[in-house]
Amino acid sequence: MFFLQMSGYPGSGKSTLAKAISKKTGAIVVDHDIVKSALLESMKSLESNIDPRVAGIASYDIDWSLVDYYLSESRSVILDSPCLYTDLLDKGTEIGD
C-alpha cells in the first residue's frame, strides 16, 4: 500500500503519469479536476452560483476524504492534483509519515 501525491502545474503530465502508475499497481486515482468539475456542475444544475475558489477549496476537502477512506481500506492511492498550496503538500507529507 502506498500514497502518492502528484504536484505540478496544469499540463505538466501529472494525470498521464498517475494513470500509468495506477495501471501498473492497481492504485486508485483521486482526480481533483473530476471532483471540482462535478461540484461545479452540481451547483450549476441547482441554479446556484459558486465562486470557483470556494469550489476549489470544497473539492480539496472531498479529495482528502476520499484519500483517507481508501487508505483506511488498505488501498494504494494517487492524488492527482496541482497541490500548489503549501498546506496541501504538508497534509500529503503528514499522511506519508
Helices and strands as residue ranges (DSSP letters): E 3-5, H 14-25, E 28-31, H 32-45, H 52-72, E 77-80, H 86-96
